[in-house]
Amino acid sequence: MRREGESGIGEGGRWLLGKRLVALRKMETLRKEYAPDLSSRLRGFERLMAKMAQLLLTKLKQHHEATQKDDPSALSALATSSEPHPRHQCHMALVVLEKMASDGPLSSGASLGCPSATDHFHWTTWTMTTCLAQENPTTAPSRRSHYLTTLKESSRKAKTDFFQIQRYNFETFHSQPLTEISGSFGDIGTLLPILIALTQIRAISLSSTLVFSGLANILTGLVFGIPLPVQPMKAIAAVALAQDFNQAEIAGAGIFVAAAIGLFSITGLIHWFTERIPVPVVKGIQVGTGLSLIISAGNLYPHFDRLGTNALVLILAFLGLLASSTFRRVPYALTILLIGIISALSTDWLYPGWGEDFRPDFSIWHPTTFVPSPREFGKGTLEAGIGQLPLTMLNSVIAVAFLAQDLLPNVQTPSTTSLGLSVMAINLVGCWFGAMPVCHGSGGLAAQYRFGARSGASIIFLGLLKLLLGLFASEIALAIFNDFPNVLLCVLVIAAGLELVGVGESLNTARSRDLSDLGEEGGKVWELMEEERKRRWAVMFMTVAGILAFKNDAVGFLAGMLCHWSFKAQDRREEQRSGEGRIRLGEGREGARTV
């Protein structure tokens, strides 16, 4: 029996409890969704939820004792439960609130001790404050059990994501095998010239480079599931060619860059840096890199062409490139590669007696380690590593993360932190064995995407091929690479540059990263003001100008940021002037009234 004067919960109380129930359900849904990735940030939230649930159960039990009302068995079990995990405590709180909303065991919100039961905000503030004040260590999980639970959830999520990536790789390769294989060779235009040049001056070991870059291709394809390239570090390669570096010096430069990028990734500096770079600057880096690739393609074209054969081949290859834009299923890059290999094998000097007594020189890879001395490490770091560091951070990590989102919007793309850790792991292992310092690059990703690669299966195939050549046939590979027609590489580099330049087109559209989050309003896509559009174009082209003029991504980045900051400073000055004008206008009106 109810006591005299005690009625049901009432409409206001039911509305209040319904609000509490919806809020707790939303918090529990968020906890389940984000706890595997943000467990460290939500640890305090889980404990708070446990305290809130324990407080509700305690107040319910006190109310039962005061009213001497028989509680259902379910509520009695909940009131006496000692389950420590916050997940179960949240569930218990939901059950309690559902029972209160349906049967109304409490007369009003004041029965819980709340001083203002009709005020939604005050009730929430009071509940959280009371929970924090009445901390009960038995309701919160121990640190060890929390870590074990977090580890299990993280491992379960990683396992699920890994199998989803492999399913995507298999299905994509099974549906379009030729285009995936063709796309895997889209980046050879930037890889082969640097690889051959560094091998000829003995700055790297070709077999070790093929083995470790092949392993990097395989692992990145399995982990990320996108056609992520493995490219040479171009600034280090340029300095090594100019100053005739030995293997220890180039290894020292690669190890320094890998350690620095790894440190920035582990500490979160890369993520912090990425969140504060304007999108027009990132687009400018991508467009500038694409134009730089197109300009560098001219250096690959053989200038000595007495019969005009190279010009004819270039025209035919370029016409085929234009046709491949219409016939997407034609494996253009694979066709160019096969033509180049046949051309290389048909030369008279490659192997004397080709076709008669040809005996390919197969050789097993014998790994050799190179430990840089302090002098060699310092020379590699100061003369090549420091110049490569901003290039790797901007073009190989940040620009790649943005480009992957632009090209593959329906695929889960890697974060900047993951890309940075990948660069660190590849070079901290391979450089000790004389492998060429490598990184990821936006130009390589654009090239592989342009020629058909859509999943990690393409670079897994490329990695397996590199691995086999490095383990058993590095000398044959070098002979073929040396005589591969540069005119064909020229066309591949131009195609990669054009694909990368085209990314800048989406700067002021809804496909841009900073504009896509705004969504739609009133059924119409949100649009920029004309002045803002001009400013964004100006920042992007200032970044491009710096890259092309000084041939350095860091200079272009600084030029774009200075342009962006100048516009921000101009906006602040205008705001200050408008604020001063309003103050003066108000003073004038007040003076007029007093007169």
Secondary structure, 3 states (H helix, E strand, C coil): CCCCCCCCCHHHHHHHHHHHHHHHHHHHHHHHHHCCCCHHHHHHHHHHHHHHHHHHHHHHHHHHHHHCCCCCHHHHHHHCCCCCCHHHHHHHHHHHHHHHHHHCCCCCHHHHCCCCCCCHHHHHHHHHHHHHHCCCCCCCCCHHHHHHHHHHHHHHHHHHHHHHHHHHHHHHHHHCHHHHHHHHCCCHHHHHHHHHHHHHCCCCCHHHHHHHHHHHHHHHHHHHCCCCCCEECHHHHHHHHHHCCCHHHHHHHHHHHHHHHHHHHHCCHHHHHHHCCCHHHHHHHHHHHHHHHHHHHHHHCCCCCCCCHHHHHHHHHHHHHHHHHHCCCCCHHHHHHHHHHHHHHCCCCCCCCCCCCCCCCCCCCCCCCCCCCHHHHHHHHHHHHHHHHHHHHHHHHHHHHHHHHHHCCCCCCCCHHHHHHHHHHHHHHHHHHCCCCEECCHHHHHHHHHCCCCCHHHHHHHHHHHHHHHHHCHHHHHHHHHCCCHHHHHHHHHHHHHHHHHHHHHCCCCCCHHHHCCCEECCEECCCCHHHHHHHHHHHHHHHHHHHHHCCHHHHHHHHHHHHHHHHHHHHHHHHHHHHHHHHHHHHHHHHHHC
